[in-house]
Amino acid sequence: MIEKNCVFIVGAGASQVYGFPLGLELKNRVIDLLARADESILQIYNRRDVDSFREALLKSSRYSIDAFLENRSEFIEIGKMVMSKILVDRERIGNLFMNQKSVTGSPHSYPIDGDWLAYLFNNLMDTDFEKFCKNNVQFITFNYDRTIESYFYDALKYSFGKSDEQVVEVMKNIKIVHVHGQLGFLPWQKTQAEHIRKYSPGPRDLEEMIEDLKIAAAEIKIIHEANTESAEFLEARAILKNASSILFLGFGYAPRNIERLKLQVDIRNKNIWGTCKGLRVAESDGINRKYFQGSNINFNDTDCLEFLRNLSRNTFNN
């Protein structure tokens, strides 16, 4: 059980293991999707607009769609819709609990390579059902997908054989803040009906698919759209202010994202760790000096699972 006040700051790298593409891969998937004349997109936008967006994105040389849309605001609406199409199709329960790339040839094999949520659930947050919500852990995610809440919901429900109503009561106490919005709200989150969509909806006809995309696109914000003083960012800063330990998982350390969290204001007496897979030493050192006052962030060049396994239990417990 996690006793210390731990806050996980989650980036795209943490969702990659569950089937979601990173920035450049997402961009390339969007370009490919538009080239294939996806029927659901062409029901919303005309061919000329789709081709214009695809050509501009392809030739922009930007590493991500967010970076491209920052200077091409005329494509924001279609950009969100097409991103939502890619990400909604990756929100599959199977990707959370089954290894889709199993060397045995069976897509139902366990474990998933790099499954950090399973490690967190089984090794760090493990306790009985009634006490699970007493884990002193909170999540700030920059991702649109609902992976964390969907994972915990199903893991709790099927581990303990509890009803949906019982699981919902526990999940209300696990704080997960999406600072850039999310792909709609899950049915058990009991929000406005027009913003609700399932995590893994199963077979849908074209009309249902289009409605799904509209819900998802309406609830996400690209980086430069996000309001620094939004309720989500204010809540995230309040959470960080009270944290004992801050852990970055799969985070890219984009300057704007770090600045919006205003970590520089109060990082004294906090333990800070972070994955930095793929970063050169000079890059991680530069991030440390610029945003963490060269103080106490401990970088780990591993994936999220190995990162958690390398940490001492003293990180999480008194």
C-alpha positions in Angstrom: 0.0 0.0 0.0 1.3 3.5 -0.9 1.4 5.5 2.3 3.4 8.6 1.3 1.7 11.3 -0.8 2.9 10.2 -4.3 1.9 12.0 -7.5 2.5 10.4 -10.9 2.8 12.8 -13.8 2.0 10.7 -16.8 3.1 11.3 -20.4 2.5 9.5 -23.8 5.4 7.0 -23.2 3.3 5.5 -20.3 0.4 4.7 -22.6 2.5 3.4 -25.5 2.8 -0.1 -23.9 -1.1 -0.3 -24.0 -1.2 0.3 -27.7 -1.2 4.1 -28.1 1.2 5.8 -30.5 3.7 8.4 -29.6 3.9 11.9 -31.3 5.6 11.1 -34.5 3.9 7.7 -34.9 0.5 9.3 -34.3 1.3 11.9 -37.0 2.3 9.1 -39.4 -0.8 7.1 -38.6 -3.0 10.2 -39.3 -1.3 10.7 -42.6 -1.9 7.1 -43.6 -5.5 7.1 -42.4 -6.3 10.2 -44.5 -4.6 8.6 -47.6 -7.0 5.6 -47.2 -10.0 7.9 -47.3 -11.5 6.7 -44.0 -15.3 6.6 -44.4 -16.1 8.0 -40.9 -13.9 11.1 -41.6 -15.3 11.6 -45.1 -18.8 11.6 -43.6 -17.8 14.7 -41.6 -15.4 16.5 -43.9 -15.2 16.9 -47.7 -12.4 15.3 -49.7 -10.8 18.6 -50.5 -10.4 19.6 -46.8 -9.1 16.1 -45.9 -6.5 16.2 -48.7 -5.5 19.8 -47.9 -4.9 18.8 -44.2 -3.0 15.7 -45.1 -0.7 17.5 -47.6 0.1 20.3 -45.1 0.8 17.9 -42.2 2.9 15.7 -44.4 5.1 18.5 -45.7 5.3 20.4 -42.4 8.3 18.5 -41.0 6.8 18.8 -37.5 7.3 15.9 -35.2 3.8 15.9 -33.8 0.3 17.0 -34.8 0.1 19.3 -31.8 3.2 21.2 -33.0 1.8 21.5 -36.5 -1.6 22.7 -35.3 -0.1 25.4 -33.2 0.6 27.4 -36.3 -2.2 26.1 -38.5 -5.3 26.9 -36.5 -7.5 26.4 -39.6 -6.9 22.7 -39.2 -7.6 22.4 -35.5 -11.1 20.9 -35.8 -10.2 18.3 -38.4 -6.9 17.6 -36.6 -8.7 16.8 -33.3 -11.2 14.6 -35.1 -8.6 12.5 -36.9 -6.4 12.2 -33.8 -9.5 11.0 -32.0 -10.2 8.4 -34.7 -6.7 6.9 -34.2 -6.8 7.0 -30.4 -10.4 5.8 -30.0 -9.6 2.8 -32.1 -6.7 2.0 -29.7 -8.9 2.1 -26.6 -9.3 -1.6 -26.3 -9.7 -3.6 -23.1 -7.6 -6.3 -24.7 -4.7 -3.9 -24.9 -4.8 -3.4 -21.1 -4.8 -7.1 -20.1 -3.5 -9.2 -23.0 -0.2 -9.3 -24.8 -1.1 -8.6 -28.5 2.5 -9.4 -29.6 2.9 -12.7 -27.8 5.8 -14.9 -29.1 3.5 -17.9 -28.5 1.2 -16.8 -31.3 -1.7 -16.4 -28.9 -3.0 -12.8 -28.4 -4.3 -13.8 -25.0 -1.0 -14.4 -23.3 0.1 -12.6 -20.2 2.0 -10.5 -19.3 2.1 -7.4 -21.4 5.6 -6.3 -22.0 6.3 -3.3 -19.8 2.9 -3.5 -18.0 3.6 -0.9 -15.3 -0.1 -0.6 -14.2 -0.1 -4.3 -13.3 3.0 -3.8 -11.3 1.6 -0.8 -9.5 -1.7 -2.6 -8.8 -0.1 -5.9 -7.6 3.1 -4.8 -5.9 2.6 -1.2 -4.6 -1.1 -0.5 -4.2 -2.1 -4.1 -3.3 -4.4 -4.3 -0.3 -8.0 -5.4 0.4 -10.9 -3.8 -1.5 -12.1 -1.5 1.2 -8.6 -0.1 1.8 -7.6 0.3 -1.8 -8.9 3.9 -1.9 -6.7 4.7 1.0 -3.6 4.4 -1.2 -2.1 7.9 -1.0 -1.6 8.2 -4.8 -2.8 10.7 -7.4 -2.3 10.9 -11.2 -1.8 14.0 -13.4 -1.9 12.9 -17.0 -1.2 14.8 -20.2 -2.8 11.9 -22.2 -6.2 11.9 -23.8 -6.8 8.2 -23.3 -8.6 6.8 -20.2 -6.2 3.9 -19.7 -5.4 4.4 -16.0 -9.0 4.7 -14.8 -10.2 1.9 -17.0 -7.4 -0.4 -15.8 -8.1 0.2 -12.1 -11.8 -0.1 -12.6 -11.7 -3.5 -14.2 -8.8 -4.8 -12.1 -10.8 -3.9 -8.9 -14.1 -5.3 -10.2 -12.7 -8.6 -11.3 -10.1 -9.1 -8.6 -12.6 -8.8 -5.8 -15.9 -9.7 -7.5 -17.6 -6.4 -6.7 -20.5 -4.7 -8.2 -20.2 -1.7 -10.5 -21.7 0.5 -7.8 -19.1 -0.7 -5.2 -16.2 -0.2 -7.6 -17.4 3.3 -8.5 -17.3 4.3 -4.8 -13.7 3.3 -4.6 -12.7 4.9 -7.9 -14.1 8.3 -6.7 -11.2 8.4 -4.3 -8.5 7.7 -6.9 -7.7 11.2 -8.3 -6.8 11.2 -12.0 -6.6 14.7 -13.6 -6.5 15.0 -17.4 -4.9 18.5 -17.9 -5.5 18.4 -21.7 -8.9 16.7 -21.6 -9.8 13.2 -22.4 -11.6 11.1 -25.0 -15.0 11.6 -23.4 -16.1 10.4 -19.9 -16.6 6.8 -19.0 -20.2 5.6 -18.3 -19.5 5.0 -14.6 -18.1 8.6 -14.1 -21.7 9.8 -14.2 -21.3 13.1 -16.1 -23.4 14.7 -18.7 -24.8 12.1 -21.0 -23.7 13.7 -24.2 -20.0 13.5 -23.2 -20.1 9.8 -22.3 -18.5 7.0 -24.3 -17.2 3.5 -23.4 -13.6 2.6 -23.3 -13.9 -0.4 -25.6 -17.2 0.0 -27.3 -17.1 -3.1 -29.6 -18.7 -3.3 -33.0 -20.4 -0.1 -34.1 -22.2 1.0 -37.3 -21.0 4.1 -39.1 -23.4 6.5 -37.4 -22.3 5.3 -33.9 -18.7 5.5 -34.8 -19.1 9.1 -36.0 -20.9 10.0 -32.8 -18.1 8.4 -30.8 -15.5 10.6 -32.6 -17.5 13.8 -32.1 -17.7 13.1 -28.3 -14.0 12.3 -28.1 -12.8 15.3 -30.2 -15.0 17.8 -28.2 -13.3 16.9 -25.0 -9.7 17.2 -25.9 -7.4 20.2 -26.0 -4.2 20.4 -28.0 -1.2 21.9 -26.2 -1.5 25.5 -27.1 -5.3 25.5 -26.5 -5.0 24.4 -22.9 -5.7 27.2 -20.5 -2.9 27.5 -17.8 -5.5 28.6 -15.3 -8.1 26.0 -16.2 -9.7 24.0 -13.3 -7.6 21.0 -14.3 -4.2 22.8 -14.1 -5.2 24.5 -10.9 -6.1 21.2 -9.4 -2.9 19.6 -10.7 -0.8 22.4 -9.0 -2.6 22.0 -5.7 -1.9 18.2 -5.8 1.8 18.8 -6.5 2.1 21.4 -3.8 1.1 18.8 -1.2 3.1 15.9 -2.7 5.9 14.2 -0.9 7.1 12.3 -3.9 6.7 13.2 -7.6 7.3 10.6 -10.3 7.3 11.3 -14.0 6.3 8.3 -16.1 6.8 8.3 -19.9 7.0 12.1 -19.8 8.7 14.0 -22.6 9.6 17.1 -20.6 8.2 19.5 -23.2 9.1 23.0 -21.8 5.5 24.3 -22.0 4.1 21.4 -20.1 6.6 21.7 -17.3 6.1 25.4 -17.1 2.4 25.1 -16.8 2.7 22.8 -13.8 4.8 25.6 -12.1 7.0 23.0 -10.4 9.8 25.5 -9.9 7.6 27.4 -7.4 7.8 24.7 -4.7 10.0 21.7 -5.1 11.9 22.0 -1.9 11.8 18.9 0.3 10.2 16.8 -2.4 11.6 13.6 -3.8 11.4 13.7 -7.6 12.1 10.8 -10.0 11.5 10.4 -13.7 11.9 8.1 -16.6 14.1 9.6 -19.4 14.2 6.8 -21.9 15.9 7.9 -25.1 17.3 11.2 -23.7 21.0 11.9 -23.9 22.8 12.8 -20.6 23.2 16.4 -21.8 19.5 16.7 -22.4 18.4 15.3 -19.0 21.1 17.5 -17.3 19.7 20.5 -19.1 16.1 19.7 -18.0 17.3 19.3 -14.4 19.1 22.6 -14.3 16.4 24.6 -16.1 13.3 23.3 -14.4 14.3 21.6 -11.2 17.0 24.1 -10.1 19.6 21.4 -10.5 18.5 19.8 -7.3 17.0 16.5 -6.6 15.4 14.9 -9.7 16.6 11.4 -10.2 16.4 10.4 -13.9 16.2 6.7 -14.9 16.9 5.7 -18.5 14.4 2.8 -18.5 10.8 2.1 -19.4 8.0 2.7 -16.8 7.9 -0.8 -15.5 11.7 -1.0 -14.9 11.6 2.4 -13.4 9.1 1.4 -10.7 10.9 -1.9 -10.0 14.1 0.0 -9.4 12.6 2.3 -6.8 12.9 1.3 -3.2 9.7 0.6 -1.3 10.8 3.5 1.0 9.8 5.8 -1.9 6.2 4.9 -1.3 6.0 3.9 2.4 6.7 5.6 5.7 
